[in-house]
Amino acid sequence: MECRIGCAACCIVVSISSPIPGMPLGKPAGVPCVQLTADRRCALFGKPERPAVCGGLQASEDMCGSTNEEAFSFLAELERATSPSRKPKA
């Protein structure tokens, strides 16, 4: 599956804990990556300095849905479910 041009949900919704050029401490959830271009594409796509986590994230029907809104919703739920600040109740 190809990414939907202009979506950029994965470049905005999810947190990235590894350094990104221009964001040495990574990227918090909900903050657009500084490498996101005006037309919502990755300026680092295909370059060696692109974080491995970004390169490893592959578009899928489940993740991307059929609209940008579905992609944002799916990834927001995934981010909440996997957030380190989410501690299990004792």
Stockholm file with secondary structure:
# STOCKHOLM 1.0

chainA/1-90         MECRIGCAACCIVVSISSPIPGMPLGKPAGVPCVQLTADRRCALFGKPERPAVCGGLQASEDMCGSTNEEAFSFLAELERATSPSRKPKA
#=GR chainA/1-90 SS CCCCTTCCHHHHTSCBCSCBTTBTTCBCTTSCCTTBCTTSCBTTTTSTTSCHHHHHCCCCHHHHCSSHHHHHHHHHHHHHHHCTTCCCCC
#=GC SS_cons        CCCCTTCCHHHHTSCBCSCBTTBTTCBCTTSCCTTBCTTSCBTTTTSTTSCHHHHHCCCCHHHHCSSHHHHHHHHHHHHHHHCTTCCCCC
//
